[in-house]
Amino acid sequence: MNSSSFLADFLLISEGKTVMFIALLIAVFFIVRVMEKKKIKFSVRMITSTVIGLILGIVIQWAAGFPATPKDVKWLSEVTSWYGLFGYGFIDLLKMLVVPLVFLSIVRVIINMNGENLGKLTLRSIITLVSTTIIAATIGIVVANIMNLGVGTDMTGIDNAAKMREVSNVIDTIRGLIPSNPVKAMADSNIVAVVIFSGFIGTSINRLKKKHSDIIEPFVGWIQGAYKIMVSVSMTIIKFMPYAVVALLANTITSRGVSALYTVLNFIVALYVSAAIMFVVQLIIASLCGISPMKYLKGVIEALILAFTSRSSLGTLPVTIECLTDNLKVDEGVASFVASLGANMGMNGCAGIYPALLVVTLANMTGMNMDFGFYVMLIIVIAITSLGVAGLPGAATMVVSIVISGIGMGTYFPLAGGIIAIDPILDMGRTMLNVNGSMVSTVVVAKSIDKIEKES
């Protein structure tokens, strides 16, 4: 291996620009570190990091001449790989916490509840998550029609490279959520399966408390101790969040480019307008539960920023739970339970707004008649799908595949190629809305069973 291939192929440094932007990222990290030493509020550091990451991504694109296909520029690919090390490496650390944190949290909450309360908690969680998704889908349908998405689109110039994800029937999907192998479910981050397995463990502990308390006490103590340890680990990792946010946002802008946005700009605007409207609806719901919008936003800002930049509801979960318990004063067990479900089902952005916008767009592109019955069927399919894709990778693409197929438009899916191509840009807003919907649903459920501190 000569020095040239060592630098280009192994170190991924083929040009001086790569070194320059890596050095620039490190310099930004130094600025964030100085802010941390000066005890500047964590939320302020997060917002500052977001702005810096946005500017840094645009500067990198400018230096490359705003290429139409950034992946074809070698040094840009190298920069995104290095930035991904810091950004997605942080997300990997958060994902490391998800399964043990969910398992321990669910077992703990069940130990402290009786069977009736557990059933009530589960039912209300699912109903609330699905209900907010139905509202989100309705908003998506209205916005898509007002903005005439897909009307007059010339289909001959559209990138038709998108392919439908393989769609499983509802029976196989539900069976896939049952933890036939709990270890595999944990390895696959199938959180619904982990919740089910944890539920059986917690329920069994409650049943054995009366007759065999002396035998199970060591395990109960282990659960309590292990949970405290995992919380401590998560607090340590979360401290690195402002650094990761810079790299994550800069990476997204650098890797996708600006030019790719122009062809589907109206769809991007429609999605973010829909998300903004739904976000306001979520704030209204939170206020009806006794939390003022300002207090709510102040309490959840860290989770929202991380969700926006990381595009991972699951990766954001430890931060989501922390915001709910520490800032909004939701009961620890309820926060863990509802937020865990919300990271995998009833997603307002990915399972509500996005498929609604896309279906209306495709229907307009193909001249399909959309009457009242069509919209009712669309909302029903979306509601069912928001439960059926829980715990599966590629959630948004899987959702639209199932919804489009369920509504009888599967043959038109390739027409969505241009939209699928800029998915990361759409996914930032969708994921933030997913996480916010999960937190609002948690507040609603906690309020309904009196598991949240009242605002003084």
Buried (B, 14 or more C-beta within 10 A) or exposed (E): EEEEEEBBEEEBBBBEBBBBBBEBBEEBBEBBEEBBEEEBEBBEBBBBBBEBBBBBBBBBBEBBEEBEEBEEBBBBBBBBBBBBBBBBEBBEBBBBBBBBBBBBBBBBBBBBBEEEBBEBBBEBBBBBBBBBBBBBBBBBBBBBBEBBBBBEBEEEEBBEEBEBBEBBEEEEBBEBBEBEEBEEBBEBBBBBBBBBBBBEBBBEBBEBEEEEEEEBEEEBEEBBEBBEEBBEBBEEBBEBBBBBBBBBBBBBBBBBBBEBEEBBEBBBEBBBBBBBBBBEBBBEBBBEBEBEEEBBBBBBBBBBBBBBBBBBBBBBBBBBBBBBBEBBBBBBBBBBBBBBBBBBBBBBBBBBBBBBBBBBBBBBBBEBEBEEEBBEEBBBBBBBBBBBBBBBEEBBBBBBBBBBBBBEBEEBBBBBBBBBBBBBBBBBBBBBBBBBBBBBBBBBBBBBBEBBEEEE
